[in-house]
């Protein structure tokens, strides 16, 4: 059973996470245009999915292969982005609870928002992960010339 799970997770996980990576920048774009308190929950869901992907890769492939295997650079990049997604979620929650004093809230909130925007820019770079999917091999070859 464990062998079947180890074989199925990369196949199903790649397709599902490809979809998540594709939807994430769309949601980030919507967040910049639509003011809604629920975005923190959406960010938390994305952070959970990204961390789950990292955990599943470590569980199925082993920690040694994750950090020193052939895809180590990409794995560490994804792990960093997953951690940044968690940081962004924490900052989003902190933004809501900074201070009750209006003046302190304005200055503190603007700093938190600036940091959160920088983190979002890094999250968008996950879209490059889609280029690794088999269905994009022809596109990548065409772009390379």
Residue pairs with C-beta under 8 A, 6 or more apart in sequence:
5 60
6 60
9 56
9 60
10 60
13 53
13 56
13 57
14 133
17 49
17 53
17 129
18 129
18 130
18 133
20 46
20 49
20 50
21 126
21 127
21 129
21 130
22 127
22 130
24 46
24 123
24 124
24 126
24 127
25 123
25 124
25 127
27 42
27 46
28 120
28 123
28 124
31 39
31 42
31 120
37 96
39 92
40 89
40 92
40 93
40 96
43 85
43 88
43 89
43 92
44 89
46 85
46 123
47 82
47 85
47 86
47 88
47 89
50 78
50 81
50 82
50 85
50 126
51 82
51 85
51 86
53 78
53 82
54 75
54 78
54 79
54 82
57 66
57 75
58 66
61 69
66 72
66 75
67 75
67 76
69 75
74 129
74 132
78 126
78 129
81 122
81 123
81 125
81 126
84 119
84 122
84 123
85 119
85 123
87 119
88 116
88 119
88 120
88 123
91 112
91 115
91 116
91 119
92 116
94 112
95 109
95 112
95 113
95 116
98 104
98 105
98 108
98 109
98 112
99 105
99 108
130 136
131 139
131 140
